[in-house]
Amino acid sequence: MRHGDKINNLGRKTAHRHALLMNLAIALIENKRIFTTLAKAKALRTYVEPLITKSKEDTTHSRRTAFSYLKNKDAVSTLFKDVAVKVAERNGGYTRIIKTGNRQGDAAEMAMIELVDFNEIYSNKKGGETAAKAKTTRRSRGTKKAAPDTGKSADTSSVEEAKGE
């Protein structure tokens, strides 16, 4: 029985699980978004979020701590240079997990895990505003069209143009 067991062992021994999470964390930091199984994504979130919190404070101790988890100089430098700068004002919740359906071969639940501040579509910054303006509607299956300045709706003006032709 697994009463009170807080960690998902992912069907692996300890050393294999640590190596797996280390490699997934390196890939996430370098690529900002990866596709993996849902269970691995949830385990990775608990592994990488404390590292991102540590990276906010750029000291030798925090760099050495991050290196002990990642064992990759490039990933550590990317973590402290790029990622820490973007998440400086955020108090947690650095990653987002989005379910993407089931894998075809074994029907495993797949998910995309990404760093929140590196996605321009969902962010509330300048890039997110332009994406919100290009919103589609259910009925038209296209972009929303503003009504012309003549005071008539878009539907009646298109009908009058068709009659004129």
Secondary structure, DSSP 8 states (H G I E B T S, - for coil): --TT--S--TTS-HHHHHHHHHHHHHHHHHHSEEEEEHHHHHHHHHHHHHHHHHHTS--HHHHHHHHHHH--HHHHHHIIIIIHHHTTT--S--EEEEEEEE-TTT--EEEEEEEGGG-TTT-SSHHHHHHHHT-B-TTTSSB-----TTSS-HHHHHHHHHHH-
